[in-house]
Amino acid sequence: MWNKEQNGEYSVKSAYRLCMQELLDISEFKVPGKWDLIWNLANLSHVVNTAISQGLNSSAAMFHMLQVLSAKESAIFATILWSIWKQRNNKVWNDVTDVQRFVLERATSLLYEWNATRNARLNNNVVSENGEHSQSVRVIKWSKPNRGRMKCNIDASFPNNENRIGIGICIRDDEGAFFIAKTECLTPMCDAHIGEALEFLTALQWVHELQLGPIDF
């Protein structure tokens, strides 16, 4: 019988709670300070404090707040929770402590980027004269580099179920003819803006090894 669950059955969640609350010393991971400032800065402190005062557990408190918050408030609330979890991982794995304001700024930045991407996709749907929706396609035409130069195109992929990113590099000459290409995988999976920076660094290093001379990216 597993006495950490009411039904007597073992669960990973209850074992994790047992380790974190009773078996392990996690005091070094606890950062002193007024962490409720995150909710004050986000103008959500009144809702959070109300939920806490009702004596609800964490999951029940979260669902309660999502029911009373507006759609916009719910979005920032959920994103802040993600940012807090990311801060916890930064502390545990990298020994990096993010201040409260940065935790909030990271959440608002992520939400802004997500909304911008979503709006861009919605704007691609145009309505024709007869009222039918059609998908607009923006064609980007590849152009040759100037005479005597080469061009390097790079891109990264982020598979959903793999702990890695894929990198593709293709180099063509000033006539647009294929010259050489390369694929590579990097681990672990990372945020998109970091992956894009790593792909560019990888391409720069490879081109330097090839000693190709002047090249456009």
C-alpha positions in Angstrom: 0.0 0.0 0.0 1.2 3.5 -0.9 0.2 5.8 1.9 0.9 9.0 0.0 -2.2 8.6 -2.1 -5.8 8.2 -0.7 -6.5 5.2 -2.9 -3.3 3.5 -1.8 -1.8 3.3 -5.3 1.6 4.6 -6.2 2.0 7.6 -8.5 5.0 9.5 -9.7 3.4 12.8 -8.7 3.1 11.8 -5.1 6.6 10.3 -5.0 8.0 13.6 -6.4 6.1 15.5 -3.7 7.5 13.2 -1.1 11.0 13.7 -2.3 10.7 17.5 -2.6 8.8 18.1 0.7 10.2 15.4 3.1 13.3 13.6 1.9 15.4 16.2 0.2 16.9 19.4 1.4 15.9 22.0 -1.2 16.6 25.1 0.9 19.4 26.1 -1.5 17.0 26.4 -4.4 14.7 28.7 -2.5 15.3 32.4 -3.3 14.4 34.9 -0.6 12.3 37.9 -1.7 8.8 39.1 -2.3 7.9 36.8 -5.2 4.3 38.0 -5.1 5.6 41.1 -6.8 5.3 39.2 -10.1 1.5 39.2 -9.6 1.4 42.9 -8.5 3.4 43.9 -11.6 1.0 42.0 -13.8 -2.0 43.5 -12.0 -3.2 40.1 -11.0 -2.4 40.2 -7.3 -6.0 40.6 -6.2 -7.2 37.4 -8.0 -4.2 35.4 -6.8 -4.6 36.5 -3.2 -8.3 35.7 -3.3 -7.6 32.2 -4.6 -4.9 31.6 -2.0 -7.1 32.8 0.9 -9.7 30.1 0.0 -7.2 27.4 1.0 -7.2 25.8 -2.4 -4.4 23.6 -3.6 -2.2 24.8 -6.4 -4.1 23.1 -9.3 -7.5 24.1 -7.9 -6.3 27.7 -7.4 -5.1 27.8 -11.0 -8.4 26.6 -12.5 -10.3 29.0 -10.2 -8.3 31.9 -11.5 -8.7 30.9 -15.1 -12.5 30.9 -14.6 -12.6 34.5 -13.2 -10.0 36.1 -15.4 -10.6 37.5 -18.8 -9.2 35.9 -21.9 -6.3 38.4 -22.0 -5.6 38.1 -18.3 -5.7 34.3 -18.5 -3.2 34.3 -21.3 -0.6 36.4 -19.4 -1.4 34.4 -16.2 -0.6 31.0 -17.9 2.5 32.5 -19.6 3.8 33.8 -16.2 3.4 30.3 -14.7 5.5 29.0 -17.6 8.1 31.7 -16.9 8.2 30.8 -13.2 8.7 27.2 -14.1 11.6 28.2 -16.4 13.1 30.2 -13.6 13.0 27.2 -11.4 14.8 25.1 -14.0 17.4 27.9 -14.5 18.1 27.8 -10.8 18.3 24.0 -10.4 20.2 23.2 -13.6 22.2 26.4 -14.3 22.4 28.0 -10.9 21.0 31.2 -12.5 18.6 33.4 -10.6 16.2 35.6 -12.6 14.8 38.6 -10.8 11.0 39.0 -10.5 10.8 41.7 -13.1 12.7 39.6 -15.7 10.4 36.6 -15.0 7.4 38.9 -15.9 9.2 40.4 -18.9 10.0 37.0 -20.3 6.4 36.0 -20.1 5.1 39.2 -21.7 7.7 38.9 -24.5 6.7 35.3 -25.3 3.0 36.2 -25.3 3.6 39.2 -27.6 5.6 37.0 -30.1 2.9 34.3 -30.0 0.1 36.9 -30.7 2.1 38.5 -33.5 2.7 35.1 -35.2 -1.0 34.2 -34.8 -2.2 37.5 -36.2 0.2 37.2 -39.1 -1.3 33.8 -40.0 -4.8 35.1 -39.7 -4.0 38.0 -42.0 -2.8 35.6 -44.7 -6.5 34.6 -45.1 -8.0 37.1 -47.6 -11.6 37.4 -48.8 -12.3 37.4 -52.5 -15.1 39.5 -54.2 -17.5 36.5 -54.0 -17.0 36.2 -50.2 -14.8 33.1 -50.4 -11.7 32.8 -48.3 -8.4 32.1 -50.0 -4.9 31.7 -48.8 -2.5 34.5 -49.9 1.0 33.3 -50.8 3.9 35.6 -50.6 6.6 34.5 -53.0 10.2 35.2 -52.1 12.5 34.8 -55.0 16.1 33.8 -54.4 18.6 36.2 -56.0 22.2 35.5 -57.1 25.1 37.2 -55.3 27.2 39.7 -57.0 29.9 38.6 -59.4 32.8 36.9 -57.6 30.9 36.1 -54.5 29.0 33.1 -53.2 25.8 32.8 -51.3 25.0 30.6 -48.2 21.4 29.9 -47.3 20.8 28.4 -43.8 17.7 27.2 -42.0 16.9 25.3 -38.7 14.2 22.8 -37.9 12.7 22.1 -34.5 11.2 18.6 -34.3 8.3 18.4 -31.8 9.3 15.0 -30.3 13.1 15.1 -30.5 15.6 16.7 -28.1 17.6 18.3 -30.9 17.5 20.9 -33.7 18.3 20.2 -37.4 20.5 22.6 -39.4 20.6 22.8 -43.2 23.3 24.8 -45.1 23.4 25.3 -48.9 26.1 27.3 -50.8 25.7 28.4 -54.4 28.0 30.4 -56.7 27.5 33.7 -58.5 25.6 31.9 -61.3 23.2 30.4 -58.9 24.6 26.9 -59.4 24.8 24.4 -56.5 28.3 24.3 -55.0 28.1 22.3 -51.7 25.7 21.6 -48.9 25.7 20.2 -45.4 23.2 19.0 -42.7 23.9 18.7 -39.0 22.0 18.1 -35.7 22.6 19.9 -32.5 21.5 18.9 -29.0 19.6 19.7 -26.8 16.5 21.3 -28.1 16.4 25.1 -27.5 14.3 28.2 -28.1 13.9 29.2 -31.7 15.9 32.4 -31.4 18.8 30.5 -29.9 18.6 27.8 -32.5 18.7 30.3 -35.3 21.8 31.9 -33.8 23.5 28.5 -33.4 22.7 27.6 -37.0 24.3 30.9 -38.2 27.4 30.2 -36.0 27.7 26.7 -37.4 27.5 28.0 -41.0 30.1 30.7 -40.3 32.5 28.1 -38.8 32.0 25.7 -41.8 32.5 28.4 -44.4 35.7 29.5 -42.5 37.0 25.9 -42.7 36.2 25.8 -46.5 38.1 29.1 -47.1 35.7 30.1 -49.8 36.4 33.8 -49.8 33.7 36.5 -50.0 30.3 35.1 -49.3 26.8 36.4 -48.5 24.5 34.8 -45.9 
